[in-house]
Amino acid sequence: MDICRATRESPSLALGVSPRGATALLATARAWAWLTGRDYVIPDDVKALALPTLRHRVQLRPEAEMEGVTADSVINAILAHVPVPR
């Protein structure tokens, strides 16, 4: 939830991840964990699937787009700054 909330607060994004996007990230992380033989999700699962799950769910501000910012770079920066829950 903190990752998705951070996309809504990002100055580079006009549109952040919706609640459905947050649900999609949870579902893909759960599926990835199951495919790798675990019945629980670890932070690395979320990080591995954040870009493919969220990149098309955000919209850059025109100013950021003109500066060469990409959705991937914004999401990577958010992943780097949002603390891992304990």
C-alpha positions as CSV (number, residue, x, y, z in Angstrom):
1,M,0.0,0.0,0.0
2,D,2.9,2.4,0.8
3,I,4.3,1.9,-2.7
4,C,0.9,2.7,-4.4
5,R,0.3,5.7,-2.1
6,A,3.7,7.0,-3.0
7,T,2.8,7.0,-6.7
8,R,-0.2,9.2,-5.9
9,E,2.0,11.7,-4.1
10,S,4.9,11.7,-6.6
11,P,5.4,15.2,-8.2
12,S,6.4,13.5,-11.5
13,L,3.1,11.7,-11.9
14,A,-0.3,13.2,-12.9
15,L,-2.0,9.9,-12.0
16,G,-0.8,7.3,-9.5
17,V,-1.7,3.7,-9.0
18,S,-5.4,3.1,-8.2
19,P,-6.7,0.7,-5.6
20,R,-7.2,-1.9,-8.3
21,G,-3.5,-1.5,-9.3
22,A,-2.6,-2.1,-5.6
23,T,-4.7,-5.3,-5.7
24,A,-3.1,-6.4,-8.9
25,L,0.4,-5.9,-7.4
26,L,-0.7,-8.1,-4.4
27,A,-2.1,-10.7,-6.7
28,T,0.9,-10.9,-8.9
29,A,3.3,-11.1,-5.9
30,R,1.2,-13.9,-4.4
31,A,1.3,-15.8,-7.7
32,W,5.1,-15.3,-8.0
33,A,5.6,-16.5,-4.5
34,W,3.5,-19.6,-5.2
35,L,5.3,-20.3,-8.4
36,T,8.6,-20.2,-6.6
37,G,7.4,-22.7,-4.0
38,R,6.4,-20.4,-1.1
39,D,3.0,-19.8,0.4
40,Y,4.0,-16.3,1.6
41,V,5.1,-13.1,-0.1
42,I,8.5,-11.5,0.5
43,P,9.5,-7.9,-0.3
44,D,11.6,-9.1,-3.2
45,D,8.5,-10.6,-4.9
46,V,6.8,-7.1,-4.8
47,K,10.0,-5.4,-6.1
48,A,10.4,-7.9,-8.9
49,L,6.8,-7.4,-10.1
50,A,6.3,-3.7,-9.4
51,L,7.5,-2.5,-12.8
52,P,5.6,-4.9,-15.0
53,T,2.4,-4.6,-12.9
54,L,2.4,-0.8,-12.3
55,R,4.2,0.9,-15.2
56,H,1.1,1.1,-17.4
57,R,-1.1,2.2,-14.5
58,V,0.6,5.6,-13.9
59,Q,0.6,8.7,-16.0
60,L,3.5,11.1,-16.2
61,R,3.1,14.8,-15.9
62,P,3.8,16.5,-19.2
63,E,6.7,18.5,-17.6
64,A,8.3,15.3,-16.4
65,E,7.9,13.6,-19.7
66,M,9.6,16.5,-21.5
67,E,12.5,16.2,-19.0
68,G,13.0,12.6,-20.0
69,V,11.5,11.0,-16.9
70,T,10.0,7.6,-17.5
71,A,7.4,5.6,-15.5
72,D,10.0,3.0,-14.8
73,S,12.4,5.6,-13.3
74,V,9.7,7.0,-11.1
75,I,8.6,3.5,-9.8
76,N,12.2,2.5,-9.3
77,A,12.8,5.7,-7.2
78,I,9.7,5.0,-5.2
79,L,10.8,1.4,-4.6
80,A,14.2,2.7,-3.4
81,H,12.7,5.2,-0.9
82,V,9.7,3.3,0.5
83,P,10.8,1.3,3.6
84,V,10.3,-2.4,3.6
85,P,7.7,-3.3,6.2
86,R,8.8,-5.4,9.2
